[in-house]
Amino acid sequence: MHQTLTIARREITSLFFSPIAYVVLGLFALGVTWIFFLGFVPGQQATMRSVFGLVARFMIFILPAVSMRLLADETRSGTLEVLMTSPINDAQVVVGKWLGAMGFLLVLISPLIVLIGVMEIYADPDYGPIITGFVGLLLIGGLYLAMGTLASAATQNQIIAFFITLFLIGMFTIVTMILGSMNLANANVREAIFYLNVETHYAQFNRGLIDTADVVFFLSGIVLFLFLAVKLLESRRWR
Amino acid sequence: MQTRFDDLPIDIMIETKQLTKHYGPVVAVNGLDLSIPDGQIVGFLGPNGAGKTTTLRMLTGYIPPTSGQACVAGFDVLKQSEQARRQIGYLPENNPVYPEMRVDEYLEHRGKLLCMSRTARKQRKDIVTDRCGLSKIRRRVIGQLSKGNRQRVGLAAALLHEPQVLILDEPTAGLDPNQISEVRRLIGELREKHTVLVSSHILPEIEKMADRVVIIAGGHIAADDTPTNLRKRLSEHGRLIVDVRANGEALQKAMLATVGVKHVEIHTQGEWSQATITPDKQTDSPGMHDPREALGQMLLKNNWAVREMRYDTPSLEQFFIEITAKQDQAA
C-alpha cells in the first residue's frame, strides 16, 4: 500500500510538470464556468445538473489525455525497468498510476466547488444531488481513467494510447447508446447493451440517486480494466 | 534466511544454470552457466547483441528465462522474485531516470519504493550522495545534469539500500575518459562489501576494475578468467616482429634454421624485409619461447642491419575480437 501511494504521489507531481496539464486545467475551468453562467439566470433552478452532465461529457476527451502517459511514458523512457525490478508487484504499479491520475481528476473538478459557492451566495441549492453528482463524476472519471490505464499499458506510444482510450470510452457511451436505441429484435440483448452505457448509470447520480447497482457497475468496471492492465503488464514477462 | 535455492553455499551470490532466453526464433542467451562468489567484481563482456543485457534482465527479474534457472543471493529470481529483487541494486542500460525530479527527490522516491524507513532513507541518502559525489547537486533537477552526473545519480540509487548484489549494465557508456575513470574508481570501492556484475563492450575499461572477466558471445560464455590469466593466455599468442635489411628468401631460410622459431612470414618492402615470427612453444632448447637471442646472433653472423625487433602481444582487445568472432562463426 505504501509503495502504491509512492507511485501515485510521483505520478501526480509529474503530471503537474507537463505544460499540457495547465492547459487542460485552464480550459476546463474556463469552459465549466462559462457553461455555469449561461444557465445562471433568475428564475432557473439552483442545481448543478446540466453543468455536471456536461462535465461528464468533457471527461470523454480530457481524461484520455491525462491517462495516456501513465505507463506508455515509463515504457518508452525505460523507467518501467527500474519500477519492475524494484521489490514491488505489477498490481501496485498499475493501481498507483491510476490513483495518481485520480488525484489529477480531483484537482480538475475542483473549480466546480467554487461555482457551487457562487450559487450558494445567490440561491439556495439542494446539496443532496450536488454531492451524489460529485460522487458520480469521480466514479465515471475513475472508469475512464481505468480504461486509459489499460490503453497506456498496451503501447509505448502516447498518441495511440489516447485513441485506444477514446475508442473504449466510445464503446461504452456512443456505441451502446446507438445500439440500445435501435429496434433490436431481442429485448434482452437491447437491455444488456443499454446496461453497458455509462451515461445512463451516471444520470442516476446526477438526479440525486445513489443506486447500489450503479455503484457496482462503476466499481466493477474500474476493477475489471485495472485487472486487465495488470495482466497486460504481466504479459511482458512471457512475451 | 528463508528457503534457499537448492543447497547452495551462502557465499555464492549469483548462480545461473543453463539459463536460456529465446525472443521468438532468436536465441539471445543459450544455456549460460555462471557462478559468482560473494565479494567478487565480475566484468561481463561481449559485443553488442551478445546477450549481456538479456542476461542481466533475467537476473534482475525484469524478464523471465525461457528455460534454466537463476538465483541471486540464494533466491530464485522467478519463484522468489521479490526477495531476490530486494537484494539487488540495478542500474539498467542507458540509466533511465525521471528528468523532472530533483536528485534528492528521486533518491527519496527510490527509497520509498524499497520500503526503507524514514531514518534509513535519510541516512543512506547522505551516504550515497557523498560517495557518488552528488552532495553539491542534491537540489538540482536531474534533467539538467550532465550525463556523467546523471550516471552518478543512477549509481547512487542502485546503492541506496546497500544491496548485496550490484548489477550495472554499461555504466560507462557515453562518458568521457575522466568520468569513466571516476566510475571505475567508484566501482572499485565497492569491492568486498558488494558482489558486482558490471557489463561493458569495452574491454580495457573492465580489465582494470574486475577480479574476473566473463566474455560472452552469441549467448555462450566464450572465456571466463582473471584479467591476469587472460593476459597470460595472450602472451602465448605473441609474435616476434623483426625488420631486417636483407633478401626476403635468404632471411626466411636463416630464420627458420634458428632455434625456437616455428613459422616465419616475410613482407618485403624495397631492401627491407619484415619478418613475423611465431615462436615454437614445443621446443625444449634453452631459447624456449624467446628466440630473440638466437636470432640476434644469427643476424650478426650474416651481417644484416636491423632497425626493429619487438614482441607483438595482441591486446586484450584483439583477443576479444578473435574469440567473439570465433563464436559468431560457430553460431
Contacts between the chains, C-beta under 8 A, distances in Angstrom:
chain1	res1	chain2	res2	distance
A	2	B	112	7.2
A	2	B	115	6.6
A	3	B	112	6.8
A	3	B	113	5.6
A	3	B	115	6.6
A	6	B	109	6.5
A	6	B	112	4.1
A	6	B	113	5.8
A	7	B	113	7.6
A	10	B	98	7.3
A	10	B	101	7.7
A	10	B	109	5.6
A	13	B	100	8.0
A	14	B	98	6.7
A	14	B	100	5.8
A	14	B	101	7.8
A	17	B	100	4.2
A	77	B	96	5.6
A	78	B	92	6.3
A	78	B	93	7.7
A	78	B	94	5.9
A	78	B	96	3.5
A	79	B	96	4.4
A	79	B	97	7.0
A	79	B	98	6.2
A	81	B	57	7.6
A	81	B	62	5.6
A	81	B	92	4.6
A	81	B	96	6.3
A	82	B	90	7.5
A	82	B	92	6.4
A	82	B	96	5.9
A	82	B	97	8.0
A	82	B	110	7.7
A	82	B	157	7.9
A	83	B	113	7.4
A	84	B	61	7.6
A	84	B	62	5.5
A	85	B	60	4.4
A	85	B	61	6.0
A	85	B	62	5.2
A	85	B	85	5.9
A	85	B	88	7.1
A	85	B	90	5.0
A	85	B	92	7.5
A	86	B	85	6.6
A	86	B	110	7.6
A	86	B	113	4.6
A	86	B	114	6.4
A	87	B	82	4.7
A	87	B	83	7.7
A	87	B	85	4.5
A	87	B	86	4.5
A	87	B	113	7.9
A	87	B	114	6.6
A	87	B	115	7.2
A	88	B	82	7.9
A	88	B	113	6.1
A	89	B	82	7.2
A	236	B	63	7.5
A	237	B	63	6.4
A	237	B	64	5.1
A	238	B	64	6.6
